Amino acid sequence: MQARGPGSLLVIVPAFNEEGAIADVVRSIHKHVPSVPVLVIDDCSTDSTLFQARSAGAEVLPLPHHLGLGGCVQSGYKLANELGFDYVIRVDGDGQHDPRDIPRILDKLKTSGCEMVIGSRFVENNGSRAGLVRQLGIRFFRIVLRPILGKSVHDPTSGFVGVNRRALAVFGRSFPLEYPEIEALVVLQRRRFRFEEVPCKMRPRTSGRSSITAPKSLYYIAHVLLGVFVNVLKYERRLHRRGQPPAGSGG
Amino acid sequence: MERLLNVTTVLSILLLLLVLVSVRRAHIRVEYSVSWLMAAVAMLLLSRAKPVLDTITRITGIPDSPLTLFLLSGSVFMIMFFRFSVIISHLRDDNIALAQRVAILEYHIQSIRKNG
């Protein structure tokens, strides 16, 4: 697997115990974006995820031990960066993301020149629904993120995300390890990178369960909130040391 | 109060022995045992030096000497736990970076084998 010329795209699929869905996800990506390599990052699954992904025609990056979602995604970003890919789109291994939306995300990345494009359920009313707890969490983080990012983000918890080479280089060095989606936005914003959202449809999971269960929601909110503020303080402190002004509200 | 100080002395000696045995058996690395040894020795000395403890109690305004001893011990252990949290965080970061590097290098090796 090598990047083929400028504008090369890699689709990465972080997966942990997704044997029920991963093969369909890989085949579906190949069907809708043929000739685009698919890299499944297996986060040390205890089931046959690795075998299923390989059988479906994906390249597999098996991790030596379980790193969690952030470490898993970052591994994919690091490898993509080393192999020279210009764009990377992350698709979750549970089948919730529709690969038909990949060309739209890629197109937005190329035409807008922004560093990150989020596939969003809520930019347009497309019938996608999140659970009640998740909806409340999303609303809460929209409010928290608005002044930090300088613009609204409709779906800050979406994992259907495309990045370009500049973001890839940053994420290769610094990427949140647990619940990375929201913190990653702040990491980019603190570097004056821009993001855009494109409407995407999310499907129900085809197998497995979300790692964020109802009892874990409070921990999730506290963890992400702390991560967001740590990232804000960390970067601004560095800027002050260098005698530069704090990051403005790009985007 | 005397009994409480004696109990503290015994606990300090037990902690000291436990740490030394653990170091000898290589269950703890020497660099991580230093904080525990220092804490155990400090507790031992304070529990045996009642005039020192009484002086600290008088200066700080704490009502009781044993309370002073336990507040001091608690503070020392809090600092140690914090220090170990910092160490664990560094180790976790290093561990993740290393695991990612191993995975990527293995991937490159497999690719070379496949293409070569």
Interface residues (C-beta under 8 A of the other chain):
Chain A: M1 L61 P62 L63 P64 H65 L67 G71 Q74 S75 K78 L79 E82 L177
Chain B: I96 A99 Q100 V102 A103 I104 E106 Y107 S111
